[in-house]
Amino acid sequence: MSDATLCVHHPEVSSEGYASLAVPTHRASTIVYPDGESFLNRAARGADGYTYGLHGTPTTRTLAEQISRLHGGARTLIVPSGQAAVALTTLALLVPGERVLIPDNVYPPVRSLCAEFLAPRGIDHAVYDPMIGAGIGEIIDARTRLLWIEAPGSGSMEVPDVPALIAAAKARGAYVGCDNTWATALLFKPLEHGADIVAEALTKYVGGHSDLLLGSITVADMALHARLHALLAALGIGVSPDECALALRGIETMPVRLAHVGRVAEDFARRLAARADLAAVRHPALADSPGHAAFRRDFKGGSGLFSVVLPAKACERLGSALSELKIFAIGASWGGTRSLVAPMEIAPLRTATRWPYDGPVLRISIGLEDPAELWDDLTALLDRLTS
Ligand SMILES: *Cc1c(COP(=O)(O)O)cnc(C)c1O
């Protein structure tokens, strides 16, 4: 072989005796075939075969399988973001003339997807009160193909009665999808309650270090997998094995990280609930947080994200008070090692329910810093905002 050919033909080296604990990062666009026949028959390799890098490499499949096992699902599709997980599921299941139901506390870009993208294309949506429970049955009409649940809403923290919502939807023949980003499979498993689909932002706790974007769609059966796989192939959507390798690293420590931030967040929420100068503390473990009974019944525990509702007068000081934070960073997204606060306005987003407070909301994501230093930083912030 000439030098030019040697440059593109990598030598085969022995891997005998090589056993690593790390999942190798397999990158590929082209998949090569041992002979002409197997290339011509490549469609017969089926959903789990390798045909083209876009549809998965052993690295992406390892992450998918790990999430499937955690949820008890048939298969998982890894997509570029959590938002993509919700959007692609919705696109795969609905055709014009049909309707999707979303909760009033839904992740806000999902509301935009429905109102601004799906509605002009003839796919209808309705927004429901997340606390409606079995009453959802009255809203599910013959056109309703999919009910989305978010448990809990990631800003306002209501925990819906998931089994009641699922039972009503199933009785009327609608699919149920659950955005389970807050709890992860470690704290809540929607498929065990009869949901058809779990969507998660792996960006948050699975990634765990604020440096990647990925989403997962875990389905209960192979028919759903086939529909989603077909849509992803048609739209040309796949993910980078490098991102998946980071997620595979992140998921190893997720149980330890989640247990820690869950404990600190609940402790902080309880201590903040004792303050008289806050309008409310929203954490599902607090008895007066909406859906507390469902949370205790259905969830193994809480993660690191909760919200504080400030008095109305805090509005004008918000910018300057946040700027003095020392340990907390200011930013959206969450689930990483750094603690974050994000100010939010919830009232303007609501269409099916009335948000009962007029002050701003501070969403707090607990990270891995020293809890005592976090507590001092947070309480100093709240003192500045309420004094
Ligand atoms: C962050 C988030 C998403 C979107 O995830 P991205 O990966 O950032 O697109 C969806 N749902 C919930 C509940 C989230 O918190």
Ligand as a Chemical Component Dictionary entry (heavy atoms), coordinates in Angstrom:
data_LIG
# 
_chem_comp.id                   LIG 
_chem_comp.type                 NON-POLYMER 
_chem_comp.pdbx_formal_charge   0 
_chem_comp.three_letter_code    LIG 
# 
loop_
_chem_comp_atom.comp_id 
_chem_comp_atom.atom_id 
_chem_comp_atom.alt_atom_id 
_chem_comp_atom.type_symbol 
_chem_comp_atom.charge 
_chem_comp_atom.model_Cartn_x 
_chem_comp_atom.model_Cartn_y 
_chem_comp_atom.model_Cartn_z 
_chem_comp_atom.pdbx_ordinal 
LIG C1 C1 C 0 -35.097 22.049 30.815 1  
LIG C2 C2 C 0 -36.404 21.387 30.613 2  
LIG C3 C3 C 0 -36.814 20.978 29.353 3  
LIG C4 C4 C 0 -35.996 21.248 28.129 4  
LIG O1 O1 O 0 -34.732 20.682 28.171 5  
LIG P1 P1 P 0 -33.586 21.216 27.191 6  
LIG O2 O2 O 0 -32.638 20.081 27.105 7  
LIG O3 O3 O 0 -33.021 22.439 27.843 8  
LIG O4 O4 O 0 -34.268 21.522 25.894 9  
LIG C5 C5 C 0 -38.024 20.345 29.233 10 
LIG N1 N1 N 0 -38.810 20.127 30.307 11 
LIG C6 C6 C 0 -38.462 20.504 31.521 12 
LIG C7 C7 C 0 -39.358 20.227 32.663 13 
LIG C8 C8 C 0 -37.250 21.159 31.723 14 
LIG O5 O5 O 0 -36.902 21.562 32.948 15 
# 
loop_
_chem_comp_bond.comp_id 
_chem_comp_bond.atom_id_1 
_chem_comp_bond.atom_id_2 
_chem_comp_bond.value_order 
_chem_comp_bond.pdbx_ordinal 
LIG C1 C2 SING 1  
LIG C2 C3 SING 2  
LIG C2 C8 DOUB 3  
LIG C3 C4 SING 4  
LIG C3 C5 DOUB 5  
LIG C4 O1 SING 6  
LIG O1 P1 SING 7  
LIG P1 O2 DOUB 8  
LIG P1 O3 SING 9  
LIG P1 O4 SING 10 
LIG C5 N1 SING 11 
LIG N1 C6 DOUB 12 
LIG C6 C7 SING 13 
LIG C6 C8 SING 14 
LIG C8 O5 SING 15 
# 
